[in-house]
Amino acid sequence: MQTRSSPFRPRGGRPVARARFAAVALLTAALLASACSPGSSSIEPSSAASARTDAASAPVLAPLPRAIPAVLAPYYTQRLTWRDCGASGFRCATMKAPLDYDRPGAGDVRLAVTRKAATGKGKPLGSLLVNPGGPGGSAVGYLQQYAGLGYPAEVRARYDMVAMDPRGVARSEPVECLDDRQMDTYTQTDVTPDDRAEQNAAVAADQKFTQACGAHSARLLRHVSTVEVARDMDILRAALGDAKLNYVGASYGTFLGATYAGLFPSRVGRVVLDGALDPALDSRTVNLEQAQGFETAFQAFTKDCLRRTDCPLGARGTTPTRAADHLKAFFRKLDGHPVATGDRDGRKLGEALATTGVIAAMYDEGAWSRLRSALTSATKGDGAALLALSDSYYERDADGHYSNLMMANNAVNCIDLPPAFTGPAQLRQAQAAFEKASPVFGEGLAWSSLNCAYWPVRATGEPHRITAQGAAPIVVVGTTRDPATPYRWAQSLAGQLSSGHLLTYAGDGHTAFLRGSTCVDSAIDTYLLHGTPPAPGKRCS
């Protein structure tokens, strides 16, 4: 489905849905994904409300038969060989799944799995699978660097903590497209084109990206859908020896977990979906509502900023509208006159990278002070700090190497839903709606939605509802001012699920679990440890 969330430049992919790794806002899981039936791209840029009315009639995801087909039995009965893998306390294995579930004899895909055994003496509760989002975020990295160490001690004591990189991601036969230098060029592409030449350049950049993906990853591109990954998760459940799947998914990981529940409702254990996506929405509506989400987050940041003496957007008494005008003027200045960064590869801070840096900080209010400082420095001619925020979003390391986050993000997005737009002409018709939704970010987010129009593989998914009839209670968590997964998405998903329980966090940032709310954390811990979901209407701050 869509991303799920990525700021500005996961061109073609939705803004990346990023879960948080640790103290650093996990600028690491692209939000919202996307995926192809010709109908969705013909939707007019009408209000999101009318699009939501259409979504209410979306088809329901049908469950798969309970009996495991004989042709898949070798996958379900495989024995995982666990080995040391350089991360203290963790073991790793490689799992096989069919590349094509419709033709299991056509070859396998090899998936990286990691596990940390339960540490306590209490009654074991089985395995707890975690996914940080994206699509494109490495679940193996997330578990080894954060969840396996930072999840509540009682949870880690009772569960074997497990993660699997989805097909096409990180250690699991990653989708490959552009090399590092080409990615540097791509991330600096102007997505607020001022004339036809700049529009053509933006289109050419998307076309080059998609052509590279088709050239380097042709085998995988047709088989990285969320449905296929959910089916891989069921094979992993069986290989781990669990009768039910226990799962915590953040951001795009909520779409993955909900999809699993829709396909295998009788095998749902304790499932938490934090920072939820709405599977009933088409690509354009997802992008438009994300634009509104980032605008909501920016307004919250601005309100906080203007109360402080170090706010680069204006002094106390400045209106939020005027503060937004200051930021837009700063972006326009960078469009023509990028500032130095001291980057060893010679990159300067232009409008595209600066915008990504600002959006990256919207995922976590803990990054707001860093953003104030970075903007102040950039206005004085030093763009290093804002560039660092942008690099964290794109998972570009100090050596100039990119993870495959954005490549996998586009691949999953473009297979899961039809494209938001068929080309620039259709996009321009919708641009005013995006700019209304977000005066600061709307234009760029609209143009960043374009590259699935050129994807070499037609989408196999479509908007749908997920009811998961017969599933055990599922906890859906929504944050009221979440920039990447707007709160109403959590409301919608919880309402679709026959056993959905909505837990609301009244606050800022993307996702709510382990963000500092003892109310949220206690409710989720109680559910994971005892199976008791939050009371109806439970609201935390």
GIWOLIN-V650358 format. One record per pair of residues at least 6 apart in sequence whose C-alpha atoms are under 6 Angstrom apart, sorted by the first residue. I is the first residue (numbers start at 0). J is the second residue. Records with the same first field share a line. If there is no record, write none. Layout:
I: J  J
//
This chain:
0: 32  33  34  412  415  416
1: 13  31  32  33  412
2: 13  15  16  30  31  32  33
3: 13  15  16  30  31  32  251
4: 13  14  15  16  29  30  31  483
5: 13  14  15  16  29  30
6: 14  15  355  358
7: 355  444
8: 447
10: 447  448
11: 447  448  449  450  451
12: 408  409  412
13: 31  32
14: 30
15: 28  29  30  31  133
16: 28  29  30  31  132  133  250  251
17: 26  27  28  29  30  132  133
18: 25  28  131  132  249
19: 25
20: 145
24: 363
26: 391  392
27: 136
28: 132  133  136
29: 133  134
30: 133
31: 251
32: 412
33: 412  413  415  416
34: 412  413  414  415  416  417  458  460
35: 416  417  457  458  459  460
36: 417
39: 417
40: 418  419  420
44: 429
54: 279  280
57: 463
58: 463
59: 463  464  465
60: 465
62: 261  262  263
63: 262
75: 234  237
80: 92
81: 90  91  92
82: 90  91
83: 90
84: 91
89: 114  115
90: 113  114
91: 112  113
92: 112
93: 110  111  112
94: 109  110
95: 108  109
96: 107  108
97: 103  107  108
98: 106  107  108
110: 171
111: 163  164  170  171
112: 162  163
113: 161  162
114: 160  161
115: 159  160
116: 159
117: 155  156  157  158  159
118: 156
119: 156
123: 157
124: 157  158
125: 158
126: 158  159  160
127: 158  160  161  245  246
128: 161  162  246
129: 162  246  247  248
130: 138  248  252
131: 138  249  252
132: 249  250  251  252
133: 251
134: 251  408
135: 168  404  407  408
136: 404
137: 164  169
138: 162  163  164
139: 162  163  164
164: 171
167: 173  174
168: 407
174: 216  407
175: 212  215  216
176: 211  212  215
179: 400
187: 351  352
189: 351
190: 443  446
191: 443
192: 198
205: 450
209: 454
223: 411
224: 411  414  415
229: 259
243: 266  267  268
244: 267  268
245: 268  269  270
246: 270
247: 270  271
248: 272
249: 273  274
250: 274  275
253: 272  275
254: 276
260: 467
261: 465  467
264: 467  469  470
265: 470
267: 470  471
270: 473
271: 474
272: 475
273: 475  476  510
274: 476  477  484  510
275: 488  489
276: 488
277: 488  492
278: 462  463  464
279: 462  463  464
280: 462
281: 462
282: 419
283: 419
287: 433
289: 483
290: 437  441
291: 436  437
292: 482  485
293: 482
294: 437
296: 482
304: 310
305: 315
306: 315
311: 375
312: 322  325
313: 322
330: 350
333: 349  350
334: 349  350
337: 347  348  349
338: 347  348  380  382
339: 347  381  382
340: 347  381  382  383
348: 382
352: 389
355: 389
356: 385  388  389
359: 392
360: 366
362: 508  509
363: 508
364: 508
373: 384  385
394: 401  402
395: 401
413: 451  458
414: 458  459
415: 458  460
416: 458  460  461
417: 458
418: 451  452
420: 426
421: 452
433: 441
434: 441  442
465: 495
466: 495  496  497
467: 496
468: 497
472: 498
473: 498  499
474: 499  500
475: 493  500  501
476: 501  502  503
477: 486  489  503
478: 486  504  505
479: 486  505  506
480: 506  507
481: 507  508  509
493: 499  500  501
502: 537
503: 538
504: 538  539  540
505: 540
512: 520
518: 539
522: 533
526: 532
//
